[in-house]
Amino acid sequence: MKSAAPSQPLAERLRPRRLADVIGQQHLLGPGMALRLAFESGRPHSCILWGPPGTGKTTIARLMADAFDAQFITISAVLGGVKDIRDAVERAQQARDGLEQRATIVFADEVHRFNKSQQDAFLPHVESGLFTFIGATTENPSFEVNAALLSRAAVYVLQPLSDEDLKQIVAKACEQSPEFAIEADAIERLVAHADGDARRLLNTLETLVVAAAREGRATITDAWVVHVMGERMRRYDKGGEQFYDTISALHKSVRGSDPDAALYWLVRMLDGGADPRYLARRLVRMASEDIGLADPRALRLALDAAEVYERLGSPEGELALAECVVYLAVAPKSNAVYKAYNAARAWVKGDGTRPVPMHLRNAPTRLMKELDYGKGYRYAHDEEGGFAAGETYLPTGMAPPGFYQPVERGLEIRIAEKLRQLREANAGGPVRD
């Protein structure tokens, strides 16, 4: 098998040429595992490879083409379009109808970036068996790939490479450049910086090797790595699956009253480059959804934290967000208002348009008064205790729906008691005809 040219990037030179050389993804490629069985079956099948960058999606697709001696055609969603799909169809037909009668694998890189019509263009050829389709995506295919195409492809989920996987890759890379030695601490830093991404690891390592050669440095030390790399941000997907997974973890940590976990996920997002203003908005949402009237101060604190960040910016303003996260995590929890609002929305959506009772209507004109608008309305402030016992405020004939059910936590304990008192007063008050 031909080796890669020395002028190619290190990541390409180290790309595995055999299935046995693949590092990581053993949950798919290990003995008896799904993708391994697919390789051993002798028949390729269409699939979606879903996973973070640098986890081997392109490598697996290339190895599948090699395993089945198939023509390998790559289409990038960033650069390609329907014309490229047509060209791939023609090449697949030529390979199938030629003397060699070769199969074709069409690899759609970043398939989630293809629009619906482009994705649909693959369908008839996948169904006819003209070519095997392999899509690679960093986004959840349930949301980003057309249902018709998704139903015709198996989905394999790739995981970020472990630290041990990445250290094995460093060891292989060092074999390519035996003139350099790398300290163990430097390897640890590179592995942490890569954050499960083999391509990121190798690109960073290649940069360091080139810099070391220019300086005549034989040993890559940890201190020198820090000097060359500077303060780099970790890999962070600011708009994709990882982003939403992380904000979900933050929200659920707050809801679960774990301040340490909530702080961890907040800092993870800030460290990864998430917009603090977005996080501030999410904190306001958490205060409304998960704390509500159990502690109304939580919403005010979340709004204050957002304002403080606007005034101070980073990094000083981020402390206010941290303070808010801790407060929200330890505050009493109630989703009673959240549930009541959703129940009311569902009720109104499914109900008819009930007229406003006459006694609740405003009567700014003489005609309206003559039509009995506002007639019999009881002004609560003139009643004992500021409460018009027995008065009704719902549409005529509508039974009390009981949307709001306060929980026995925080301030809602007192709210629940107040509501019980009001209901008792209503029961003993005059009844409107």
Salt bridges, closest charged atoms under 4 A:
GLU12 OE1 - ARG15 NH2 3.00
ASP21 OD1 - ARG18 NH2 2.85
GLU40 OE2 - ARG36 NE 3.07
ASP69 OD1 - ARG102 NH2 3.69
ASP87 OD2 - LYS83 NZ 3.19
ASP97 OD1 - ARG96 NE 3.07
GLU110 OE1 - ARG113 NE 2.89
ASP120 OD2 - LYS116 NZ 2.97
GLU127 OE2 - ARG152 NH2 2.42
GLU164 OE2 - LYS167 NZ 3.81
GLU188 OE2 - LYS167 NZ 2.72
ASP197 OD2 - ARG235 NE 3.90
GLU206 OE2 - ARG13 NH1 3.81
GLU215 OE1 - ARG217 NE 3.73
ASP222 OD1 - ARG189 NE 2.55
ASP271 OD2 - ARG234 NH1 2.15
ASP275 OD1 - ARG277 NH1 3.79
GLU289 OE2 - ARG255 NH2 3.24
GLU289 OE1 - ARG285 NE 2.93
ASP290 OD2 - HIS251 NE2 2.53
ASP290 OD1 - ARG255 NE 2.69
ASP295 OD1 - ARG297 NE 3.01
ASP304 OD1 - ARG300 NH2 2.97
GLU307 OE2 - ARG311 NE 3.28
GLU310 OE2 - ARG277 NE 3.06
ASP351 OD2 - ARG354 NE 2.58
GLU370 OE2 - ARG366 NE 3.17
GLU383 OE1 - ARG378 NH2 3.13
GLU391 OE1 - HIS359 NE2 3.49
GLU391 OE1 - ARG432 NE 2.74
GLU408 OE2 - ARG420 NH1 3.81
GLU417 OE1 - ARG420 NH2 3.02
